[in-house]
Amino acid sequence: MKFVASNIPRRYASLVASGGFEALQKLSPEALKYIAPLPVEYDPELPCYKDMLSMDGAIGGGMENKVNENLPKAQAIKDATMARSIANFRNAGQTVVHYNGSYHSDRHMGIIWYLNKYAPGVKVMTITTVLQDDIDKMNDESKDLADFVIVIPSSMTRIYK
């Protein structure tokens, strides 16, 4: 089984978070090999990116400051780069298993939106997990997150918060 690192180097996503897509223009040709081809198509109206603008510190690994307008762009460059990596790695008829944080693929957005651009017609199935106090009935807001939603009890021991 082959292993492919699909994500953009964090330092380049950080450049986008602080300076927008334009910040990538100063990178060397060597550095640009690790990023989806520029310019990256970006739709700020996609709910996964639009929702980020209303979150204060809820994402980004404990971010303390208010979300700025470039943070969804940083998410998009991550999504685009992972999708491009999948499209470049995958051979016709081959199954690829990609592991990513749920925000990158929930509601078939993020990576999936870009993958449909880089590899039109590719069949995609997603799996996500949700935490609930009551696991006997899935919460309505969780039902359309992925093709398969695994409900985990909120009381389960986790290694992160």
VENCORHU-V225011 format. One record per residue. N is the residue number from 1. RES is the residue in one small letter. SS is DSSP state (2 for helix, 1 for strand, 0 for the rest). OMEGA is omega in whole degrees, -180 to 180 (NA if undefined). Layout:
n->{N N}
res->{RES RES}
ss->{SS SS}
omega->{OMEGA OMEGA}
//
This chain:
n->{1 2 3 4 5 6 7 8 9 10 11 12 13 14 15 16 17 18 19 20 21 22 23 24 25 26 27 28 29 30 31 32 33 34 35 36 37 38 39 40 41 42 43 44 45 46 47 48 49 50 51 52 53 54 55 56 57 58 59 60 61 62 63 64 65 66 67 68 69 70 71 72 73 74 75 76 77 78 79 80 81 82 83 84 85 86 87 88 89 90 91 92 93 94 95 96 97 98 99 100 101 102 103 104 105 106 107 108 109 110 111 112 113 114 115 116 117 118 119 120 121 122 123 124 125 126 127 128 129 130 131 132 133 134 135 136 137 138 139 140 141 142 143 144 145 146 147 148 149 150 151 152 153 154 155 156 157 158 159 160 161}
res->{m k f v a s n i p r r y a s l v a s g g f e a l q k l s p e a l k y i a p l p v e y d p e l p c y k d m l s m d g a i g g g m e n k v n e n l p k a q a i k d a t m a r s i a n f r n a g q t v v h y n g s y h s d r h m g i i w y l n k y a p g v k v m t i t t v l q d d i d k m n d e s k d l a d f v i v i p s s m t r i y k}
ss->{0 0 0 0 0 0 0 0 0 2 2 2 2 2 2 2 2 2 2 0 2 2 2 2 2 2 0 0 2 2 2 2 0 0 0 0 0 0 0 0 0 0 0 0 0 0 2 2 2 2 2 2 2 2 0 0 0 0 0 0 0 0 0 0 0 0 0 0 0 0 2 2 2 2 2 2 2 2 2 2 2 2 2 2 2 2 2 2 2 0 0 0 0 0 0 0 0 0 0 0 0 2 2 2 0 2 2 2 0 0 2 2 2 2 2 2 2 2 0 0 0 0 0 0 0 0 1 1 1 1 1 1 0 0 0 0 0 0 0 2 2 2 0 0 0 0 0 1 1 1 1 1 1 0 0 0 0 0 0 0 0}
omega->{179 177 -180 173 -170 -172 174 173 -174 -177 180 175 177 176 180 180 -178 -174 -180 -179 -179 -179 -180 -178 -179 180 178 176 178 180 -178 178 -177 -174 173 -179 178 -4 179 175 -177 177 -178 180 176 -177 -178 178 179 -179 -179 -179 180 -179 175 176 -177 -180 174 174 175 -179 -175 -175 179 178 178 -175 179 -179 176 177 176 176 -179 180 174 -179 -179 -179 178 179 180 178 179 -179 -180 -176 -172 171 180 178 -177 175 177 173 -179 178 179 174 -173 -177 -180 -177 178 -180 180 177 178 -179 -176 179 179 -180 177 176 -177 -178 -178 177 179 179 -177 172 -178 177 175 176 175 176 178 174 -180 -178 -180 179 -179 176 -178 -177 180 -170 -176 -179 -174 176 177 180 179 -178 -177 179 179 -177 -178 178 179 179 177 180 NA}
//
